[in-house]
Amino acid sequence: MHTAILYNDKGKSLGKKYYSYRKVSVLPNTVDINGSEYYKLALGDDYNEAYIKASNISVL
């Protein structure tokens, strides 16, 4: 994984980053947002509705 930006459910940046080599917990299935695949973060309070581009953490 490389540094990744967090997005909302419309594909807009939340202005927060996940840095390289940090553990990230995501839900198992990807979500299509504006033609790109994202994973929804599985962490609660701070990132309740945050998504990360699937290409940042896996090869689809």
C-alpha positions in Angstrom: 0.0 0.0 0.0 1.1 3.5 -0.7 -0.1 6.8 0.8 -3.8 7.1 0.0 -6.4 9.9 0.2 -9.7 9.2 1.9 -12.9 10.0 0.0 -16.6 10.3 0.8 -19.4 8.4 -1.0 -19.5 10.9 -3.8 -15.7 10.5 -4.6 -14.7 13.8 -3.1 -11.6 14.0 -1.0 -12.0 14.3 2.8 -8.6 15.9 3.1 -7.2 13.1 5.2 -4.6 10.6 4.3 -3.6 7.0 5.1 0.2 6.8 5.0 2.2 3.9 3.6 2.6 0.7 5.6 -0.3 1.6 8.0 -2.8 -1.1 8.7 -6.2 -0.4 7.2 -9.5 -2.2 7.9 -11.9 -2.3 5.1 -15.2 -4.0 4.3 -14.7 -7.1 2.0 -16.5 -5.9 -1.1 -15.6 -2.9 -3.3 -18.0 -0.1 -4.2 -18.2 1.6 -7.5 -18.1 5.4 -7.2 -18.0 7.4 -10.4 -16.5 4.5 -12.4 -13.7 3.8 -9.8 -13.5 1.0 -7.3 -13.3 1.9 -3.6 -13.3 0.0 -0.3 -15.3 1.4 2.6 -13.3 1.7 5.7 -14.4 -0.6 8.5 -13.3 1.7 11.3 -15.9 3.6 13.3 -16.2 7.1 14.6 -13.5 9.2 12.8 -14.0 7.6 9.4 -17.7 6.6 9.5 -18.3 7.2 5.8 -14.8 7.1 4.4 -13.6 5.2 1.3 -10.2 4.4 0.0 -9.4 3.6 -3.7 -9.1 -0.1 -4.2 -6.0 0.4 -6.5 -4.2 1.8 -3.5 -4.3 -1.4 -1.6 -5.0 -4.3 -4.0 -4.8 -5.3 -7.6 -8.3 -5.9 -9.0 
